[in-house]
Amino acid sequence: MIHDRDRPSMSAFELPGRRESWLTAAATLGGYGLILAAMFLALFVLPYVAFAA
């Protein structure tokens, strides 16, 4: 099996070597952060506001 550096590897221990890899990782983490923030708002903040009003 030949490893070339152009293809993204699935190894968790290799740091991405190209800028596009970092952008993809940042966008993925940002997307998960937005989803988690929306879930937090829907599950905790909105019921609190609804019962406090």
C-alpha distance matrix in Angstrom:
0.0 3.8 6.5 9.8 13.0 14.6 13.1 14.7 12.7 14.2 14.6 18.3 18.4 17.1 20.0 19.7 20.0 21.8 25.3 24.3 22.2 25.3 27.5 25.5 25.6 29.3 30.1 28.4 30.4 33.5 33.3 33.0 35.9 38.0 37.4 38.3 41.4 42.5 42.2 44.2 46.9 47.2 47.2 49.3 51.0 52.3 53.9 55.4 57.0 58.1 59.8 61.2 62.9
3.8 0.0 3.8 6.4 9.9 11.6 10.9 13.1 11.8 14.2 14.6 18.2 18.0 16.0 18.4 17.8 17.4 19.1 22.7 22.0 20.2 23.3 25.6 24.0 24.3 27.9 28.8 27.6 29.6 32.5 32.6 32.6 35.3 37.4 37.2 38.2 41.0 42.3 42.3 44.2 46.7 47.2 47.5 49.5 51.0 52.3 54.1 55.5 56.9 58.2 60.1 61.3 62.8
6.5 3.8 0.0 3.8 6.6 8.9 8.3 10.0 8.7 11.6 11.8 15.2 14.8 12.5 14.7 14.0 13.7 15.6 19.2 18.7 16.8 19.7 22.2 20.8 20.9 24.4 25.6 24.5 26.3 29.2 29.6 29.7 32.2 34.4 34.4 35.3 38.0 39.4 39.6 41.3 43.8 44.5 44.9 46.6 48.0 49.5 51.4 52.7 54.0 55.5 57.3 58.4 60.0
9.8 6.4 3.8 0.0 3.8 5.6 6.3 9.0 9.1 12.7 13.3 16.4 16.0 13.0 14.3 12.8 11.8 13.0 16.7 16.3 14.9 18.0 20.2 19.2 19.9 23.1 24.2 23.7 25.7 28.2 28.7 29.3 31.7 33.6 34.0 35.2 37.6 39.0 39.5 41.2 43.5 44.3 45.0 46.7 47.8 49.3 51.3 52.6 53.7 55.2 57.3 58.2 59.6
13.0 9.9 6.6 3.8 0.0 3.8 5.6 7.3 8.1 11.9 12.3 14.8 14.2 10.8 11.3 9.4 8.0 9.4 13.1 13.1 11.8 14.6 17.0 16.4 17.0 20.0 21.4 21.2 23.0 25.4 26.2 26.9 29.0 31.0 31.7 32.8 35.0 36.6 37.3 38.8 41.0 42.1 42.8 44.3 45.3 46.9 49.1 50.1 51.1 52.9 54.9 55.6 57.0
14.6 11.6 8.9 5.6 3.8 0.0 3.8 6.5 8.9 12.5 13.9 16.3 16.5 13.1 13.0 10.2 8.9 8.7 11.9 11.1 10.5 13.9 15.5 14.8 16.2 19.1 19.9 19.9 22.2 24.3 24.8 26.0 28.1 29.8 30.5 32.0 34.0 35.3 36.3 38.0 40.0 40.9 42.0 43.6 44.4 45.7 48.1 49.3 50.1 51.7 54.0 54.7 55.9
13.1 10.9 8.3 6.3 5.6 3.8 0.0 3.8 6.2 9.5 11.6 14.3 15.2 12.3 12.8 10.2 10.3 10.3 13.2 11.6 10.2 13.8 15.3 13.7 14.9 18.2 18.7 18.1 20.6 22.9 23.0 23.9 26.4 28.0 28.3 29.9 32.2 33.3 34.0 35.9 38.0 38.7 39.6 41.5 42.5 43.7 45.9 47.3 48.2 49.6 51.9 52.8 54.0
14.7 13.1 10.0 9.0 7.3 6.5 3.8 0.0 3.8 6.7 8.9 11.0 12.4 9.8 10.1 7.6 9.0 9.3 11.8 10.1 7.7 11.2 12.9 10.9 11.5 15.1 15.7 14.8 17.1 19.6 19.8 20.4 22.9 24.8 25.0 26.3 28.7 30.0 30.6 32.4 34.6 35.4 36.1 37.9 39.0 40.3 42.5 43.8 44.8 46.3 48.4 49.4 50.7
12.7 11.8 8.7 9.1 8.1 8.9 6.2 3.8 0.0 3.8 5.5 8.4 9.8 7.8 9.5 8.4 10.3 11.8 14.5 13.3 10.2 13.1 15.3 13.2 12.9 16.6 17.6 16.1 17.8 20.9 21.1 21.0 23.6 25.8 25.7 26.6 29.3 30.8 30.9 32.6 35.1 35.8 36.2 38.0 39.3 40.8 42.7 44.0 45.3 46.8 48.6 49.7 51.2
14.2 14.2 11.6 12.7 11.9 12.5 9.5 6.7 3.8 0.0 3.8 6.3 8.9 8.4 10.4 10.1 12.9 14.4 16.5 15.1 11.7 14.0 16.1 13.5 12.5 16.2 17.1 14.9 16.4 19.7 19.6 19.0 21.7 24.1 23.6 24.2 27.2 28.6 28.4 30.1 32.8 33.4 33.5 35.3 36.9 38.4 40.1 41.4 42.9 44.3 46.0 47.2 48.9
14.6 14.6 11.8 13.3 12.3 13.9 11.6 8.9 5.5 3.8 0.0 3.8 5.4 5.8 8.7 9.8 12.6 14.9 17.2 16.6 13.0 14.6 17.4 15.3 13.6 17.1 18.7 16.6 17.3 20.9 21.3 20.3 22.6 25.4 25.1 25.2 28.1 30.0 29.6 30.9 33.8 34.6 34.4 36.0 37.7 39.5 41.0 42.1 43.8 45.3 46.8 47.8 49.8
18.3 18.2 15.2 16.4 14.8 16.3 14.3 11.0 8.4 6.3 3.8 0.0 3.8 5.7 7.8 9.7 13.0 15.3 17.0 16.7 12.9 13.5 16.4 14.6 12.0 15.2 17.2 14.9 14.9 18.6 19.4 18.0 19.9 23.0 22.8 22.5 25.4 27.5 27.0 28.0 31.0 32.1 31.8 33.0 34.8 36.8 38.2 39.1 40.9 42.6 44.0 44.8 46.9
18.4 18.0 14.8 16.0 14.2 16.5 15.2 12.4 9.8 8.9 5.4 3.8 0.0 3.8 6.5 9.5 12.1 15.2 17.2 17.6 14.0 14.3 17.7 16.6 14.0 16.9 19.4 17.6 17.3 20.8 22.1 20.9 22.4 25.6 25.8 25.3 27.9 30.3 30.0 30.6 33.6 35.0 34.6 35.6 37.2 39.4 40.9 41.5 43.3 45.3 46.5 47.2 49.3
17.1 16.0 12.5 13.0 10.8 13.1 12.3 9.8 7.8 8.4 5.8 5.7 3.8 0.0 3.8 6.3 8.5 11.7 14.1 14.8 11.4 12.1 15.7 14.9 12.9 15.9 18.4 17.2 17.3 20.6 22.0 21.4 23.0 25.9 26.4 26.4 28.8 31.1 31.1 32.0 34.7 36.1 36.1 37.2 38.5 40.6 42.4 43.1 44.6 46.6 48.1 48.7 50.6
20.0 18.4 14.7 14.3 11.3 13.0 12.8 10.1 9.5 10.4 8.7 7.8 6.5 3.8 0.0 3.8 6.2 9.2 11.0 12.2 9.0 9.0 12.7 12.7 10.7 13.1 16.0 15.5 15.4 18.3 20.2 20.0 21.1 24.0 25.0 25.0 27.0 29.5 30.0 30.6 33.1 34.8 35.1 35.9 36.9 39.1 41.2 41.6 42.9 45.1 46.7 47.1 48.9
19.7 17.8 14.0 12.8 9.4 10.2 10.2 7.6 8.4 10.1 9.8 9.7 9.5 6.3 3.8 0.0 3.8 5.8 7.9 8.6 5.6 6.5 10.0 10.0 9.0 11.6 14.0 13.9 14.6 17.2 18.8 19.2 20.6 23.1 24.2 24.8 26.7 28.8 29.6 30.6 32.8 34.4 35.0 36.1 36.9 38.8 41.1 41.7 42.8 44.8 46.7 47.1 48.7
20.0 17.4 13.7 11.8 8.0 8.9 10.3 9.0 10.3 12.9 12.6 13.0 12.1 8.5 6.2 3.8 0.0 3.8 6.9 8.7 7.1 8.1 11.3 12.1 11.9 14.0 16.3 16.9 17.7 19.8 21.6 22.5 23.7 25.9 27.3 28.0 29.7 31.8 32.8 33.8 35.8 37.5 38.3 39.3 39.9 41.8 44.2 44.8 45.7 47.8 49.8 50.1 51.6
21.8 19.1 15.6 13.0 9.4 8.7 10.3 9.3 11.8 14.4 14.9 15.3 15.2 11.7 9.2 5.8 3.8 0.0 3.8 5.5 5.5 6.9 9.0 10.2 11.2 12.8 14.6 15.8 17.1 18.7 20.3 21.8 22.9 24.7 26.3 27.5 28.9 30.7 32.2 33.3 35.0 36.6 37.8 38.9 39.2 40.9 43.5 44.2 44.8 46.9 49.1 49.4 50.6
25.3 22.7 19.2 16.7 13.1 11.9 13.2 11.8 14.5 16.5 17.2 17.0 17.2 14.1 11.0 7.9 6.9 3.8 0.0 3.8 5.4 5.2 6.3 8.7 9.9 10.6 12.3 14.2 15.4 16.3 18.2 20.0 20.8 22.3 24.3 25.6 26.6 28.4 30.2 31.2 32.6 34.5 35.9 36.8 36.8 38.5 41.3 41.9 42.2 44.4 46.8 46.8 47.9
24.3 22.0 18.7 16.3 13.1 11.1 11.6 10.1 13.3 15.1 16.6 16.7 17.6 14.8 12.2 8.6 8.7 5.5 3.8 0.0 3.8 5.4 5.0 6.1 8.5 9.7 10.4 12.1 14.1 15.0 16.2 18.3 19.6 20.7 22.4 24.1 25.3 26.7 28.4 29.9 31.2 32.7 34.2 35.5 35.6 37.0 39.8 40.7 41.0 42.9 45.4 45.7 46.6
22.2 20.2 16.8 14.9 11.8 10.5 10.2 7.7 10.2 11.7 13.0 12.9 14.0 11.4 9.0 5.6 7.1 5.5 5.4 3.8 0.0 3.8 5.4 5.1 6.2 8.6 9.8 10.5 12.3 14.0 15.2 16.6 18.2 19.9 21.2 22.5 24.1 25.7 27.0 28.4 30.2 31.6 32.8 34.0 34.5 36.0 38.6 39.5 40.1 42.0 44.3 44.8 46.0
25.3 23.3 19.7 18.0 14.6 13.9 13.8 11.2 13.1 14.0 14.6 13.5 14.3 12.1 9.0 6.5 8.1 6.9 5.2 5.4 3.8 0.0 3.8 5.4 5.1 6.0 8.5 9.8 10.5 11.9 14.0 15.3 16.2 18.1 19.9 20.8 22.1 24.1 25.6 26.5 28.2 30.0 31.2 32.1 32.3 34.2 36.8 37.4 38.0 40.1 42.3 42.5 43.8
27.5 25.6 22.2 20.2 17.0 15.5 15.3 12.9 15.3 16.1 17.4 16.4 17.7 15.7 12.7 10.0 11.3 9.0 6.3 5.0 5.4 3.8 0.0 3.8 5.4 5.1 6.0 8.5 9.9 10.2 12.0 14.1 14.9 16.2 18.2 19.7 20.6 22.2 24.1 25.3 26.5 28.3 29.8 30.9 30.8 32.3 35.2 35.9 36.2 38.3 40.7 40.9 41.9
25.5 24.0 20.8 19.2 16.4 14.8 13.7 10.9 13.2 13.5 15.3 14.6 16.6 14.9 12.7 10.0 12.1 10.2 8.7 6.1 5.1 5.4 3.8 0.0 3.8 5.5 5.1 6.1 8.6 9.7 10.4 12.3 14.0 15.2 16.5 18.2 19.7 21.0 22.5 24.1 25.6 26.9 28.4 29.8 30.1 31.4 34.1 35.1 35.6 37.4 39.8 40.4 41.4
25.6 24.3 20.9 19.9 17.0 16.2 14.9 11.5 12.9 12.5 13.6 12.0 14.0 12.9 10.7 9.0 11.9 11.2 9.9 8.5 6.2 5.1 5.4 3.8 0.0 3.8 5.5 5.1 6.2 8.4 9.8 10.6 12.1 14.2 15.4 16.4 18.1 20.0 21.1 22.3 24.2 25.7 26.7 27.9 28.5 30.2 32.6 33.5 34.3 36.2 38.3 38.8 40.2
29.3 27.9 24.4 23.1 20.0 19.1 18.2 15.1 16.6 16.2 17.1 15.2 16.9 15.9 13.1 11.6 14.0 12.8 10.6 9.7 8.6 6.0 5.1 5.5 3.8 0.0 3.8 5.4 5.2 5.9 8.4 9.9 10.3 12.1 14.2 15.1 16.1 18.1 19.8 20.6 22.2 24.1 25.4 26.2 26.3 28.1 30.8 31.4 32.0 34.1 36.3 36.5 37.8
30.1 28.8 25.6 24.2 21.4 19.9 18.7 15.7 17.6 17.1 18.7 17.2 19.4 18.4 16.0 14.0 16.3 14.6 12.3 10.4 9.8 8.5 6.0 5.1 5.5 3.8 0.0 3.8 5.5 4.9 6.0 8.6 9.6 10.4 12.2 14.1 15.0 16.3 18.2 19.7 20.9 22.4 24.0 25.3 25.3 26.6 29.4 30.4 30.7 32.6 35.0 35.5 36.4
28.4 27.6 24.5 23.7 21.2 19.9 18.1 14.8 16.1 14.9 16.6 14.9 17.6 17.2 15.5 13.9 16.9 15.8 14.2 12.1 10.5 9.8 8.5 6.1 5.1 5.4 3.8 0.0 3.8 5.4 5.1 6.3 8.5 9.9 10.7 12.3 14.2 15.4 16.6 18.3 20.0 21.1 22.4 23.9 24.5 25.8 28.3 29.5 30.2 31.8 34.1 34.8 36.0
30.4 29.6 26.3 25.7 23.0 22.2 20.6 17.1 17.8 16.4 17.3 14.9 17.3 17.3 15.4 14.6 17.7 17.1 15.4 14.1 12.3 10.5 9.9 8.6 6.2 5.2 5.5 3.8 0.0 3.8 5.4 5.1 6.0 8.6 9.9 10.4 12.1 14.2 15.2 16.2 18.2 19.8 20.7 21.8 22.4 24.2 26.5 27.3 28.2 30.2 32.2 32.7 34.2
33.5 32.5 29.2 28.2 25.4 24.3 22.9 19.6 20.9 19.7 20.9 18.6 20.8 20.6 18.3 17.2 19.8 18.7 16.3 15.0 14.0 11.9 10.2 9.7 8.4 5.9 4.9 5.4 3.8 0.0 3.8 5.4 4.9 6.2 8.6 9.8 10.4 12.2 14.2 15.1 16.4 18.3 19.8 20.7 20.6 22.3 25.0 25.7 26.2 28.2 30.5 30.8 32.0
33.3 32.6 29.6 28.7 26.2 24.8 23.0 19.8 21.1 19.6 21.3 19.4 22.1 22.0 20.2 18.8 21.6 20.3 18.2 16.2 15.2 14.0 12.0 10.4 9.8 8.4 6.0 5.1 5.4 3.8 0.0 3.8 5.3 5.1 6.3 8.6 9.8 10.6 12.4 14.2 15.4 16.5 18.2 19.8 20.0 21.1 23.7 25.0 25.4 27.0 29.5 30.2 31.2
33.0 32.6 29.7 29.3 26.9 26.0 23.9 20.4 21.0 19.0 20.3 18.0 20.9 21.4 20.0 19.2 22.5 21.8 20.0 18.3 16.6 15.3 14.1 12.3 10.6 9.9 8.6 6.3 5.1 5.4 3.8 0.0 3.8 5.4 5.1 6.1 8.5 9.8 10.5 12.1 14.2 15.2 16.2 17.7 18.6 20.0 22.2 23.4 24.4 26.0 28.1 28.9 30.3
35.9 35.3 32.2 31.7 29.0 28.1 26.4 22.9 23.6 21.7 22.6 19.9 22.4 23.0 21.1 20.6 23.7 22.9 20.8 19.6 18.2 16.2 14.9 14.0 12.1 10.3 9.6 8.5 6.0 4.9 5.3 3.8 0.0 3.8 5.4 5.1 6.0 8.5 9.8 10.4 12.2 14.1 15.2 16.0 16.3 18.2 20.7 21.3 22.2 24.2 26.2 26.7 28.1
38.0 37.4 34.4 33.6 31.0 29.8 28.0 24.8 25.8 24.1 25.4 23.0 25.6 25.9 24.0 23.1 25.9 24.7 22.3 20.7 19.9 18.1 16.2 15.2 14.2 12.1 10.4 9.9 8.6 6.2 5.1 5.4 3.8 0.0 3.8 5.5 5.1 6.1 8.6 9.8 10.5 12.2 14.1 15.2 15.0 16.2 19.1 20.1 20.4 22.2 24.7 25.2 26.2
37.4 37.2 34.4 34.0 31.7 30.5 28.3 25.0 25.7 23.6 25.1 22.8 25.8 26.4 25.0 24.2 27.3 26.3 24.3 22.4 21.2 19.9 18.2 16.5 15.4 14.2 12.2 10.7 9.9 8.6 6.3 5.1 5.4 3.8 0.0 3.8 5.5 5.1 6.2 8.6 9.9 10.5 12.1 14.0 14.6 15.4 17.8 19.3 20.0 21.3 23.7 24.7 25.8
38.3 38.2 35.3 35.2 32.8 32.0 29.9 26.3 26.6 24.2 25.2 22.5 25.3 26.4 25.0 24.8 28.0 27.5 25.6 24.1 22.5 20.8 19.7 18.2 16.4 15.1 14.1 12.3 10.4 9.8 8.6 6.1 5.1 5.5 3.8 0.0 3.8 5.4 5.0 6.1 8.6 9.8 10.3 11.7 12.8 14.4 16.3 17.5 18.7 20.3 22.1 23.1 24.7
41.4 41.0 38.0 37.6 35.0 34.0 32.2 28.7 29.3 27.2 28.1 25.4 27.9 28.8 27.0 26.7 29.7 28.9 26.6 25.3 24.1 22.1 20.6 19.7 18.1 16.1 15.0 14.2 12.1 10.4 9.8 8.5 6.0 5.1 5.5 3.8 0.0 3.8 5.4 5.0 6.2 8.6 9.9 10.4 10.4 12.2 14.8 15.4 16.2 18.2 20.3 20.7 22.1
42.5 42.3 39.4 39.0 36.6 35.3 33.3 30.0 30.8 28.6 30.0 27.5 30.3 31.1 29.5 28.8 31.8 30.7 28.4 26.7 25.7 24.1 22.2 21.0 20.0 18.1 16.3 15.4 14.2 12.2 10.6 9.8 8.5 6.1 5.1 5.4 3.8 0.0 3.8 5.4 5.1 6.1 8.5 10.0 9.8 10.4 13.2 14.7 15.0 16.4 18.9 19.8 20.8
42.2 42.3 39.6 39.5 37.3 36.3 34.0 30.6 30.9 28.4 29.6 27.0 30.0 31.1 30.0 29.6 32.8 32.2 30.2 28.4 27.0 25.6 24.1 22.5 21.1 19.8 18.2 16.6 15.2 14.2 12.4 10.5 9.8 8.6 6.2 5.0 5.4 3.8 0.0 3.8 5.4 5.1 5.9 8.2 9.5 10.2 11.9 13.7 15.0 15.9 17.9 19.3 20.7
44.2 44.2 41.3 41.2 38.8 38.0 35.9 32.4 32.6 30.1 30.9 28.0 30.6 32.0 30.6 30.6 33.8 33.3 31.2 29.9 28.4 26.5 25.3 24.1 22.3 20.6 19.7 18.3 16.2 15.1 14.2 12.1 10.4 9.8 8.6 6.1 5.0 5.4 3.8 0.0 3.8 5.5 5.3 5.7 6.9 8.9 10.5 11.4 13.0 14.6 16.2 17.1 18.9
46.9 46.7 43.8 43.5 41.0 40.0 38.0 34.6 35.1 32.8 33.8 31.0 33.6 34.7 33.1 32.8 35.8 35.0 32.6 31.2 30.2 28.2 26.5 25.6 24.2 22.2 20.9 20.0 18.2 16.4 15.4 14.2 12.2 10.5 9.9 8.6 6.2 5.1 5.4 3.8 0.0 3.8 5.7 5.6 4.7 6.0 8.8 9.7 10.2 12.0 14.2 14.9 16.2
47.2 47.2 44.5 44.3 42.1 40.9 38.7 35.4 35.8 33.4 34.6 32.1 35.0 36.1 34.8 34.4 37.5 36.6 34.5 32.7 31.6 30.0 28.3 26.9 25.7 24.1 22.4 21.1 19.8 18.3 16.5 15.2 14.1 12.2 10.5 9.8 8.6 6.1 5.1 5.5 3.8 0.0 3.8 5.9 6.3 5.4 7.5 9.8 10.5 11.0 13.4 15.0 16.0
47.2 47.5 44.9 45.0 42.8 42.0 39.6 36.1 36.2 33.5 34.4 31.8 34.6 36.1 35.1 35.0 38.3 37.8 35.9 34.2 32.8 31.2 29.8 28.4 26.7 25.4 24.0 22.4 20.7 19.8 18.2 16.2 15.2 14.1 12.1 10.3 9.9 8.5 5.9 5.3 5.7 3.8 0.0 3.8 6.4 6.6 6.7 8.9 11.0 11.4 12.7 14.6 16.4
49.3 49.5 46.6 46.7 44.3 43.6 41.5 37.9 38.0 35.3 36.0 33.0 35.6 37.2 35.9 36.1 39.3 38.9 36.8 35.5 34.0 32.1 30.9 29.8 27.9 26.2 25.3 23.9 21.8 20.7 19.8 17.7 16.0 15.2 14.0 11.7 10.4 10.0 8.2 5.7 5.6 5.9 3.8 0.0 3.8 5.8 5.7 6.2 8.8 10.2 10.9 12.1 14.4
51.0 51.0 48.0 47.8 45.3 44.4 42.5 39.0 39.3 36.9 37.7 34.8 37.2 38.5 36.9 36.9 39.9 39.2 36.8 35.6 34.5 32.3 30.8 30.1 28.5 26.3 25.3 24.5 22.4 20.6 20.0 18.6 16.3 15.0 14.6 12.8 10.4 9.8 9.5 6.9 4.7 6.3 6.4 3.8 0.0 3.8 5.7 5.2 6.2 8.6 10.1 10.4 12.2
52.3 52.3 49.5 49.3 46.9 45.7 43.7 40.3 40.8 38.4 39.5 36.8 39.4 40.6 39.1 38.8 41.8 40.9 38.5 37.0 36.0 34.2 32.3 31.4 30.2 28.1 26.6 25.8 24.2 22.3 21.1 20.0 18.2 16.2 15.4 14.4 12.2 10.4 10.2 8.9 6.0 5.4 6.6 5.8 3.8 0.0 3.8 5.4 5.1 6.0 8.6 9.8 10.6
53.9 54.1 51.4 51.3 49.1 48.1 45.9 42.5 42.7 40.1 41.0 38.2 40.9 42.4 41.2 41.1 44.2 43.5 41.3 39.8 38.6 36.8 35.2 34.1 32.6 30.8 29.4 28.3 26.5 25.0 23.7 22.2 20.7 19.1 17.8 16.3 14.8 13.2 11.9 10.5 8.8 7.5 6.7 5.7 5.7 3.8 0.0 3.8 5.5 4.9 6.1 8.3 9.9
55.4 55.5 52.7 52.6 50.1 49.3 47.3 43.8 44.0 41.4 42.1 39.1 41.5 43.1 41.6 41.7 44.8 44.2 41.9 40.7 39.5 37.4 35.9 35.1 33.5 31.4 30.4 29.5 27.3 25.7 25.0 23.4 21.3 20.1 19.3 17.5 15.4 14.7 13.7 11.4 9.7 9.8 8.9 6.2 5.2 5.4 3.8 0.0 3.8 5.4 5.3 5.9 8.5
57.0 56.9 54.0 53.7 51.1 50.1 48.2 44.8 45.3 42.9 43.8 40.9 43.3 44.6 42.9 42.8 45.7 44.8 42.2 41.0 40.1 38.0 36.2 35.6 34.3 32.0 30.7 30.2 28.2 26.2 25.4 24.4 22.2 20.4 20.0 18.7 16.2 15.0 15.0 13.0 10.2 10.5 11.0 8.8 6.2 5.1 5.5 3.8 0.0 3.8 5.6 5.1 6.0
58.1 58.2 55.5 55.2 52.9 51.7 49.6 46.3 46.8 44.3 45.3 42.6 45.3 46.6 45.1 44.8 47.8 46.9 44.4 42.9 42.0 40.1 38.3 37.4 36.2 34.1 32.6 31.8 30.2 28.2 27.0 26.0 24.2 22.2 21.3 20.3 18.2 16.4 15.9 14.6 12.0 11.0 11.4 10.2 8.6 6.0 4.9 5.4 3.8 0.0 3.8 5.6 5.5
59.8 60.1 57.3 57.3 54.9 54.0 51.9 48.4 48.6 46.0 46.8 44.0 46.5 48.1 46.7 46.7 49.8 49.1 46.8 45.4 44.3 42.3 40.7 39.8 38.3 36.3 35.0 34.1 32.2 30.5 29.5 28.1 26.2 24.7 23.7 22.1 20.3 18.9 17.9 16.2 14.2 13.4 12.7 10.9 10.1 8.6 6.1 5.3 5.6 3.8 0.0 3.8 5.5
61.2 61.3 58.4 58.2 55.6 54.7 52.8 49.4 49.7 47.2 47.8 44.8 47.2 48.7 47.1 47.1 50.1 49.4 46.8 45.7 44.8 42.5 40.9 40.4 38.8 36.5 35.5 34.8 32.7 30.8 30.2 28.9 26.7 25.2 24.7 23.1 20.7 19.8 19.3 17.1 14.9 15.0 14.6 12.1 10.4 9.8 8.3 5.9 5.1 5.6 3.8 0.0 3.8
62.9 62.8 60.0 59.6 57.0 55.9 54.0 50.7 51.2 48.9 49.8 46.9 49.3 50.6 48.9 48.7 51.6 50.6 47.9 46.6 46.0 43.8 41.9 41.4 40.2 37.8 36.4 36.0 34.2 32.0 31.2 30.3 28.1 26.2 25.8 24.7 22.1 20.8 20.7 18.9 16.2 16.0 16.4 14.4 12.2 10.6 9.9 8.5 6.0 5.5 5.5 3.8 0.0
